[in-house]
Structure formats: C-alpha cells, structure tokens
C-alpha cells in the first residue's frame, strides 16, 4: 500500500503503561485472595461469592495483558492517499484533502497546565519539554463527539481544527507526511478535467470541498 513509517503515539503508550500496572496489581490481589479460599484455607468469602474473586482476577489479568500489546496499535502513519490514525480501539483514515497545514508546536504551550485536569498533568509531565507535530484540517473526519469518545482528548488540537501528535521523532513524521502530501497534490493537479468543468468546479475540486475522506 506504499506505506510510510509507523510513529507510535507516546501519549497512548504512557496511558496504557499506567493502566497495566494497576491492572496487574488488582489481578494479583484478587487471585491471591481467591486461591486460599478455593483451597478452604480461608473461610471468607463463602461460595458462590468466592467466584467473583476469580472472575475479577481473570478480567484484570486479561486487561493487563491487553495493555501490554495495545501500544503497538497506537500510531500515526502517512500512506499514499491518506493519513492513518490508529488506536487500540479504532483506526481512522484522514484524507489528504482535509489537511491544510502541518506545524511544530511546543507541548507545554499547546496544553498549559491550568487548562488540564490533574490526571492529564501527570500524563503530560514527561512530554512537557518536547515538540509535537500539529496537523491542521479543513474539517474533522468524524463528528466532534465521536472523536472525543474514541480518541484521547489530548490528541485533539485545543486551538484549531486538527490533531496534535506527540511522537519521538516529529521531524521525520513531518518530512514523510509533507512528502506524501506533495506527491498526492501533484497527482491531483495532473488528473484530466472533465470537458464541461468550469472554473468554479475546478476550484472546488482543488480545495477538496464536498469530498468525503
């Protein structure tokens, strides 16, 4: 598919690592309590209530294992005709028609501490001195409430329509994305026009109005 590099989203990696530690601790606690109860070394809780200990421990362990491998599914990747935004829950294709500009941004200035919740401050603390890549869009590829439902709030640009990608190498991401954008735009300009297409139609097609992602 003429795929570019995958750039892991550091925000998701840190979030999942924090969740993994909590899930493993809960699994050890619940299964560690269930085991002596199952052997009747402890008289509490009595069956069938002890089954909830095992179920809770298994679910916690399964979630911990999920968070171990899930960071691999959280990345941004420039492709031939769109930008792929992938998370462990959903994969989104952002058409190049929507992309207006890319720009480096300072993480600390883009997300000032006073605008963040306490948990978000702790989450962003290791990235405060980093530069991220902002991608400005002409329009969102999904309804805003759906984006907030499926994507982390700090992935969305707070001052413009678009995304903010915190990756380890924003320069390389910018280089690859800019190169594919330029190639895609040149290919669009070289496409033959319909004989009956007027100037207004040409302008509309070039700007990407009325096109779906």
NURO-651873 format. One line per 2 residues: for each residue x, y, z of C-alpha. Coordinates in pm, 1 decimal. Example, Ala and Ser with C-alpha at 12.3 -4.5 7.8 and 13.67 -1.06 7.14 Angstrom:
BEGIN
1230.0/-450.0/780.0 ~ 1367.0/-106.0/714.0
This chain:
BEGIN
0.0/0.0/0.0 ~ 300.8/230.9/-31.2
306.9/264.6/345.8 ~ 525.7/506.5/535.5
672.2/452.9/879.1 ~ 455.6/398.2/1183.0
512.3/659.5/1451.0 ~ 396.2/537.6/1794.1
173.0/779.2/1984.3 ~ 361.4/831.3/2309.3
50.8/956.2/2486.9 ~ -121.4/619.4/2449.7
190.4/428.5/2545.6 ~ 217.3/610.9/2876.5
-156.0/582.1/2946.4 ~ -153.9/207.2/2884.7
159.3/150.4/3093.3 ~ -7.6/321.8/3389.5
-323.3/114.5/3343.4 ~ -118.5/-204.7/3310.4
46.0/-160.0/3648.6 ~ -288.5/-101.4/3818.2
-449.0/-399.2/3640.1 ~ -166.8/-637.1/3733.8
-180.9/-523.3/4097.3 ~ -556.7/-580.7/4110.2
-525.1/-921.6/3943.9 ~ -261.3/-1031.6/4196.6
-475.4/-908.5/4485.0 ~ -795.7/-1080.1/4372.1
-638.9/-1408.0/4258.1 ~ -412.1/-1410.7/4560.4
-719.7/-1394.0/4783.1 ~ -923.0/-1639.7/4575.4
-658.8/-1915.5/4579.8 ~ -650.1/-1980.9/4956.9
-1029.3/-1950.5/4966.2 ~ -1059.0/-2214.6/4691.0
-838.0/-2447.2/4898.8 ~ -1052.4/-2371.9/5206.0
-758.7/-2219.8/5386.0 ~ -976.9/-1914.5/5440.9
-1344.3/-1923.1/5535.8 ~ -1431.1/-1596.4/5364.4
-1587.5/-1531.8/5126.3 ~ -1816.6/-1832.5/5115.0
-1920.7/-1990.6/4783.9 ~ -2055.8/-1878.0/4546.3
-1924.8/-1532.3/4640.8 ~ -1565.7/-1653.4/4603.4
-1631.7/-1694.6/4230.4 ~ -1639.4/-1317.6/4196.4
-1281.4/-1303.5/4320.9 ~ -1167.8/-1539.4/4046.7
-1373.9/-1362.9/3778.4 ~ -1243.3/-1022.2/3879.7
-886.4/-1150.4/3887.9 ~ -912.9/-1310.1/3543.8
-1066.7/-998.7/3390.0 ~ -797.3/-778.8/3546.9
-525.4/-1011.0/3420.5 ~ -674.8/-1013.6/3070.6
-685.7/-634.0/3067.0 ~ -325.3/-617.6/3187.3
-219.9/-845.0/2900.8 ~ -419.2/-630.7/2657.4
-239.0/-315.4/2770.6 ~ 93.9/-495.0/2721.6
40.9/-533.5/2346.5 ~ -203.1/-247.6/2279.8
62.8/28.3/2247.1 ~ 169.9/-130.7/1917.7
-172.8/-42.8/1777.6 ~ -145.1/326.0/1871.4
38.1/508.5/1594.3 ~ 12.5/760.3/1312.4
123.6/661.9/962.2 ~ 137.4/857.8/633.9
3.9/644.3/348.6 ~ -30.1/704.3/-25.7
-359.1/896.0/-18.1 ~ -443.0/943.1/348.5
-303.8/972.0/698.3 ~ -381.7/672.0/916.0
-453.4/739.1/1282.9 ~ -468.7/414.5/1476.9
-550.1/343.5/1841.2 ~ -620.6/12.0/2019.0
-993.4/85.4/1980.7 ~ -1037.6/239.9/1636.4
-849.5/316.3/1315.0 ~ -922.7/642.2/1133.4
-831.4/744.0/777.2 ~ -777.9/1119.2/734.3
-796.5/1215.8/367.0 ~ -521.2/1440.7/238.8
-795.8/1663.1/100.2 ~ -867.7/1770.4/456.2
-511.4/1858.2/554.3 ~ -437.9/2230.2/528.6
-100.7/2255.2/702.5 ~ 141.1/2089.7/942.4
337.6/2277.3/1206.8 ~ 564.5/2203.1/1502.7
418.5/2300.8/1838.8 ~ 553.5/2312.3/2191.0
366.1/2060.9/2406.0 ~ 375.3/2273.3/2721.8
244.0/2583.5/2543.6 ~ -20.1/2394.5/2348.7
-153.5/2230.5/2665.1 ~ -90.2/2478.1/2950.7
-113.4/2328.7/3299.6 ~ -405.0/2546.6/3403.5
-619.0/2400.7/3124.7 ~ -550.5/2039.1/3222.0
-712.2/1805.8/3469.4 ~ -486.3/1664.5/3744.9
-459.4/1327.4/3570.3 ~ -372.2/1493.7/3240.3
-97.7/1697.2/3405.8 ~ 67.8/1379.4/3531.8
22.1/1217.1/3193.5 ~ 184.0/1503.7/3000.5
462.3/1571.1/3252.2 ~ 730.1/1364.0/3068.1
645.2/1538.1/2738.8 ~ 638.2/1897.1/2864.8
972.2/1986.7/2704.3 ~ 903.4/1812.5/2373.4
792.3/1934.7/2032.4 ~ 487.8/1774.3/1872.7
350.6/1787.2/1520.6 ~ 14.3/1957.9/1472.8
-191.6/1873.2/1165.3 ~ -449.2/2141.4/1079.4
-760.1/2023.0/897.3 ~ -1022.8/2193.4/685.7
-1280.0/1980.2/865.3 ~ -1291.4/1688.4/1106.9
-1330.1/1339.3/956.2 ~ -1581.8/1246.7/1226.9
-1834.5/1428.2/1438.9 ~ -1659.7/1600.8/1733.8
-1844.8/1398.8/1997.5 ~ -1739.9/1075.1/1827.2
-1377.5/1187.0/1818.5 ~ -1390.0/1267.6/2188.8
-1549.4/928.6/2252.6 ~ -1292.4/717.1/2067.3
-974.5/927.9/2094.0 ~ -785.7/1080.2/2382.3
-875.8/1441.9/2445.7 ~ -510.1/1548.2/2429.0
-485.3/1412.6/2075.6 ~ -714.4/1691.9/1953.7
-575.7/2039.1/1890.8 ~ -717.1/2280.0/2152.6
-688.4/2597.6/1941.9 ~ -755.1/2480.2/1584.6
-936.5/2207.0/1397.0 ~ -699.9/1912.4/1380.7
-471.4/1681.4/1574.6 ~ -156.6/1707.0/1783.6
77.0/1408.1/1753.1 ~ 329.5/1354.9/2031.1
584.4/1117.2/1879.1 ~ 951.9/1050.4/1940.4
1060.4/1190.7/1600.9 ~ 826.3/1467.2/1488.4
1076.8/1587.2/1227.2 ~ 1069.9/1255.7/1041.3
692.0/1237.5/1067.6 ~ 668.0/1588.8/925.2
909.5/1502.1/643.3 ~ 722.3/1188.1/541.7
380.1/1349.3/567.9 ~ 486.8/1658.0/372.7
639.7/1441.6/101.0 ~ 328.5/1230.5/59.2
106.8/1536.6/67.7 ~ 309.9/1697.8/-209.3
304.3/1380.8/-420.3 ~ -70.8/1343.0/-372.6
-140.8/1706.6/-461.6 ~ 72.2/1687.5/-775.6
-115.4/1374.4/-880.8 ~ -447.8/1552.7/-826.5
-338.0/1850.1/-1035.5 ~ -227.4/1624.4/-1321.4
-560.2/1444.0/-1339.3 ~ -755.3/1523.0/-1660.3
-1051.2/1755.0/-1614.3 ~ -1399.2/1683.1/-1744.3
-1477.2/1879.1/-2064.5 ~ -1771.8/2054.1/-1903.0
-1593.2/2150.8/-1584.3 ~ -1595.6/2522.5/-1517.8
-1358.4/2738.2/-1318.7 ~ -1574.0/2716.9/-1005.7
-1578.4/2336.9/-1026.0 ~ -1200.8/2323.5/-1069.1
-1154.2/2546.6/-765.1 ~ -1394.6/2332.6/-561.8
-1213.8/2011.9/-653.1 ~ -872.4/2156.6/-579.4
-980.4/2279.1/-235.4 ~ -1146.8/1948.2/-157.8
-1492.6/2087.3/-84.3 ~ -1772.0/1837.9/-91.5
-1538.0/1539.9/-84.5 ~ -1558.0/1266.0/174.3
-1239.9/1143.6/337.8
